Amino acid sequence: MARRSVDQWNKLSAAQRARYEGAGRTGRLTGEPFLTPAEVRSYYLSGGDLGGGRGYHAPKNAAPREATRRSSIGTATDIEQRQLETWRRNRAPAWLPKSQAVMGNDTAALLSTIGLQPQNWKNLTVRPAGNGRFIMTVESKRSTRVAKILLPDRTAVVEVRDLFNAQARAAAAPTAAERKRLEKYWTDRQGNPISFPVDIQGTDTRAYDDNKPVPTKKTGQALPNRKRKKK
C-alpha cells in the first residue's frame, strides 16, 4: 500500500474526514470498530483501503438507515420500530425471513445492508469486535466487494447461523409459502443447498449448510439458545 502524506490528510474536506471517522467508529473502514479519530488518521496515512469510508449508498431494498442504526444499539423510537416493521413486511430482500420469531427486525435490517443475495456470497466470517459485538464480513463471488456489518450481540449471531440450517428455517417459518420462498434463495439453480466457507470465531456455535457442518472455527464461550427478542 502506498503511504499518504499529512498534506493529503489536511486537504480533505471536513465532511470527508467525518465520513472516515464515522466509518472507523462503526467498523466499516477497517473491520475493527471503535477507532479513535487519531487511529483513523494513522490508518489513512498508512495507505489503507478507504472504500468503507467514502459515503453510503444504500443497497436496493435495504432498511431505513437511521432506524437500522438506532435499533442495533437499542435506542430506536416507536416510530423507527414501526418503520422497520413496515419495511420488513413490504420491501425487505426476499432471502430474509419475515417472521420475528425467526429473526429480530434489528438483525434483518443489518443483513439487508449487505446488498448481496446468498447465492453470490463467496465466504462469510464472524468474529468478536469488543463490547459483546461481532463483525460479520461477506465477500462477493462476482467482484472484489467486501460487505461488513456490526452484529450487536450473540443473539444476532445465532439468528444469522440459523439461516444456514434448512430444518431451522422450515420449522420457524409460519407458512408453507414462507418456507418455499426462503428455500428458493438458499439453494442454487439445481436445488442444492448453497455452500460457501463460514468461519465463526469467538463463540462455541456452529454454522450449517442445509444441516451439514460448514468449516467453522469455534473458540470461547457457548452461545445460549436463541430467544425471541423483546421489542
C-alpha atoms as one frame of an Amber mdcrd trajectory, in Angstrom:
protein
   0.000   0.000   0.000   1.316   3.451  -0.921   1.508   5.734   2.073  -0.330
   9.048   2.031   1.075  12.350   3.164  -0.010  14.571   6.022  -0.665  17.247
   3.411  -3.205  14.949   1.711  -4.956  14.423   5.034  -5.037  18.155   5.719
  -6.571  18.832   2.299  -9.542  16.522   2.948 -12.828  18.336   3.446 -14.320
  18.339   6.939 -17.240  16.272   5.615 -14.929  13.596   4.179 -12.915  13.360
   7.388 -16.166  12.980   9.302 -17.178  10.104   6.996 -13.862   8.333   7.559
 -14.100   8.843  11.320 -17.698   7.620  11.361 -16.691   4.529   9.373 -13.891
   3.985  11.874 -16.352   4.023  14.771 -18.722   1.518  13.152 -16.077  -0.836
  11.749 -16.831  -0.177   8.066 -13.399   1.353   7.469 -11.070  -1.417   8.656
 -13.315  -4.122  10.090 -12.364  -3.034  13.613 -14.958  -0.795  15.311 -14.464
   1.989  17.857 -11.413   3.565  16.182 -10.497   6.989  17.527 -10.001   9.964
  15.153  -6.241   9.614  15.707  -6.358   5.929  14.722  -8.395   6.767  11.617
  -5.798   9.387  10.650  -2.971   6.875  11.116  -4.836   4.326   9.002  -5.322
   6.924   6.255  -1.642   7.893   6.279  -0.586   4.226   6.173  -2.297   3.854
   2.788  -5.194   1.684   3.981  -8.232   0.937   1.800 -10.769   3.768   2.114
 -13.687   2.125   0.341 -15.675   1.727   3.543 -15.489   5.449   4.329 -16.447
   7.050   1.023 -20.060   7.791   1.785 -23.055   5.469   1.984 -25.153   4.223
  -0.918 -27.987   2.053   0.329 -28.412  -1.278  -1.487 -31.751  -1.985  -3.121
 -34.415  -2.896  -0.538 -32.153  -2.010   2.400 -33.874  -0.999   5.628 -34.092
   2.691   6.612 -30.562   3.657   7.611 -31.126   5.619  10.829 -33.784   3.223
  12.110 -31.353   0.359  11.462 -28.531   2.064  13.322 -30.622   3.001  16.346
 -32.335  -0.392  16.513 -28.971  -2.162  16.561 -27.953  -0.265  19.714 -31.373
  -0.465  21.385 -32.347   3.207  21.056 -34.933   3.050  18.259 -38.057   5.136
  18.850 -41.561   3.718  18.425 -41.753   5.457  15.042 -38.448   3.902  13.918
 -39.562   0.466  15.078 -42.735   0.855  13.015 -40.597   1.926  10.052 -38.636
  -1.309  10.301 -41.810  -3.381  10.674 -43.285  -1.762   7.547 -40.035  -2.168
   5.626 -39.769  -5.818   6.573 -43.351  -6.542   5.652 -43.263  -4.777   2.271
 -39.718  -4.181   0.985 -37.188  -6.451   2.708 -34.967  -8.643   0.482 -36.756
 -11.885  -0.312 -33.925 -14.043   1.090 -34.599 -12.749   4.612 -37.266 -14.346
   6.839 -40.336 -12.204   7.510 -41.135 -13.567  10.953 -39.668 -12.006  14.097
 -39.911 -15.462  15.666 -37.067 -16.404  13.316 -35.063 -13.190  13.316 -35.427
  -9.830  15.035 -36.042  -6.698  12.980 -32.670  -5.301  14.060 -30.747  -8.289
  12.699 -32.791  -8.427   9.481 -32.231  -4.698   8.913 -28.476  -5.064   9.353
 -28.308  -8.018   6.942 -30.237  -6.037   4.327 -27.330  -3.590   4.080 -25.068
  -6.327   2.662 -26.657  -5.833  -0.758 -25.854  -9.355  -1.977 -28.078 -12.398
  -2.300 -26.716 -15.545  -0.605 -26.041 -17.201  -3.980 -23.387 -14.528  -4.558
 -21.592 -14.923  -1.218 -18.057 -16.281  -1.585 -17.435 -16.687   2.138 -18.577
 -15.372   5.499 -16.718 -14.682   8.722 -17.963 -13.570  12.121 -15.505 -12.522
  14.811 -15.616 -10.638  18.123 -15.448  -6.860  17.953 -15.450  -6.000  21.658
 -18.244  -4.929  23.997 -20.191  -8.108  23.168 -20.460  -7.227  19.495 -19.362
  -9.152  16.398 -18.102  -8.097  12.971 -19.696 -10.063  10.131 -17.836  -9.965
   6.805 -19.170 -11.249   3.475 -17.050 -11.461   0.316 -18.678 -11.462  -3.115
 -18.211 -14.188  -5.722 -18.632 -11.754  -8.579 -16.334  -8.905  -7.593 -13.787
  -7.762  -5.041 -16.576  -6.290  -2.968 -16.483  -6.926   0.780 -19.523  -6.127
   2.956 -19.146  -5.671   6.713 -21.826  -5.235   9.359 -21.632  -4.942  13.133
 -23.869  -7.504  14.858 -24.942  -6.187  18.277 -24.841  -9.398  20.317 -24.715
 -13.205  20.403 -28.446 -13.470  19.734 -27.880 -11.848  16.340 -25.052 -14.318
  15.642 -27.395 -17.234  16.377 -30.068 -15.750  14.112 -27.524 -15.490  11.294
 -26.333 -19.041  11.993 -29.866 -20.426  11.759 -30.201 -19.136   8.192 -27.778
 -21.898   7.174 -29.922 -24.711   8.555 -32.775 -25.907   6.350 -34.589 -27.568
   9.251 -34.331 -24.433  11.369 -35.693 -22.288   8.533 -38.547 -24.690   7.831
 -39.500 -25.158  11.483 -39.611 -21.443  12.221 -41.346 -20.268   9.031 -45.012
 -19.601   9.873 -46.415 -20.651   6.468 -45.644 -23.022   3.619 -45.271 -20.014
   1.320 -42.618 -18.562   3.623 -40.705 -21.846   3.648 -40.863 -22.120  -0.139
 -39.677 -18.551  -0.628 -36.700 -18.935   1.710 -35.602 -22.219   0.127 -35.660
 -20.544  -3.290 -32.995 -18.086  -2.177 -30.943 -20.527  -0.088 -30.486 -23.151
  -2.811 -28.726 -22.997  -6.171 -30.298 -23.422  -9.608 -30.069 -27.190  -9.295
 -31.913 -27.132  -5.984 -28.821 -27.940  -3.928 -28.071 -26.105  -0.689 -25.881
 -23.052  -1.123 -22.358 -23.861   0.018 -19.557 -21.478   0.955 -16.953 -21.333
   3.735 -18.238 -19.963   7.048 -15.885 -19.047   9.875 -17.479 -18.036  13.196
 -14.876 -17.080  15.780 -15.083 -16.247  19.455 -18.140 -18.420  20.133 -18.881
 -22.112  20.529 -21.623 -22.091  17.920 -21.891 -23.795  14.552 -22.922 -22.552
  11.138 -24.730 -25.028   8.927 -25.250 -25.544   5.227 -28.512 -27.477   4.915
 -27.790 -29.471   8.071 -24.187 -30.244   7.053 -21.497 -28.591   9.175 -19.674
 -25.865   7.272 -15.946 -25.495   8.084 -16.152 -23.343  11.203 -13.611 -22.308
  13.807 -15.041 -22.129  17.286 -13.462 -20.751  20.427 -14.717 -19.176  23.633
 -17.988 -19.440  25.497 -21.019 -21.292  24.201 -23.906 -19.333  22.784 -27.221
 -19.562  24.615 -30.272 -20.925  22.859 -31.816 -18.266  20.675 -34.665 -16.431
  22.329 -37.170 -14.213  20.642 -36.156 -10.613  21.113 -38.331  -8.373  23.183
 -39.325  -5.161  21.468
